[in-house]
Amino acid sequence: SVIKTGRLLISHEAPLTGGFASEISSTVQEECFLNLEAPISRVCGYDTPFPHIFEPFYIPDKWKCYDALRKMINY
């Protein structure tokens, strides 16, 4: 998929730093660097503790992913 499109967006609910997206992005960077047309984007949770009442603001939603896709396409 990265070779075909030249782009990668990773989204998950864990924090940005030290999350699973970091490992995926580093592996893709090593394997497909010459095929990338835009920087790898990660849409993840924040690196701060949060109360569970604010969980809808913490986890990535369709609008955060949409904004990341727009930035990646317009790069």
C-alpha positions in Angstrom: 0.0 0.0 0.0 2.8 2.5 0.8 4.6 1.6 -2.4 1.4 2.2 -4.4 0.3 5.4 -2.8 3.6 6.9 -1.4 1.8 7.8 1.9 1.0 6.3 5.3 -1.4 7.3 8.0 -1.3 5.4 11.3 -4.1 5.8 13.9 -4.5 4.2 17.2 -5.7 5.1 20.7 -2.4 4.7 22.6 -0.2 7.8 23.3 1.9 9.3 20.5 5.2 8.7 22.2 6.3 5.1 22.6 3.2 3.7 21.1 2.8 1.0 18.5 2.6 3.6 15.7 6.2 4.6 16.3 7.4 1.1 15.6 5.3 0.8 12.4 6.5 4.1 11.1 10.1 3.3 11.7 9.8 0.0 10.0 8.1 1.5 7.0 10.7 4.3 6.9 13.5 1.7 6.7 11.8 -0.4 4.1 10.0 2.1 1.8 11.9 5.4 2.2 12.4 6.0 -1.5 8.7 5.4 -2.2 7.3 7.9 0.3 5.9 11.1 -1.2 4.9 12.7 2.1 6.0 12.3 5.7 4.4 9.5 7.7 1.5 10.8 9.8 0.4 9.5 13.2 -3.0 10.2 14.7 -2.9 9.0 18.3 -3.9 9.9 21.8 -2.2 12.7 23.7 0.9 12.1 25.9 -0.9 13.3 29.0 -3.0 11.6 31.6 -6.7 12.2 31.2 -9.9 11.6 33.2 -12.2 9.0 31.6 -15.0 11.6 31.2 -12.8 13.3 28.5 -12.1 10.1 26.6 -14.1 11.3 23.5 -11.7 14.2 23.2 -8.6 12.0 23.7 -9.1 9.2 21.2 -8.6 9.8 17.5 -11.9 10.3 15.7 -12.8 10.6 12.0 -12.2 14.4 12.0 -8.7 14.1 13.3 -7.9 11.5 10.7 -9.6 13.6 8.0 -7.4 16.6 8.9 -4.3 14.4 8.8 -5.3 13.0 5.4 -5.8 16.5 4.0 -2.4 17.7 5.2 -0.8 14.6 3.8 -2.5 14.8 0.4 -1.6 18.6 0.1 2.0 18.1 1.0 
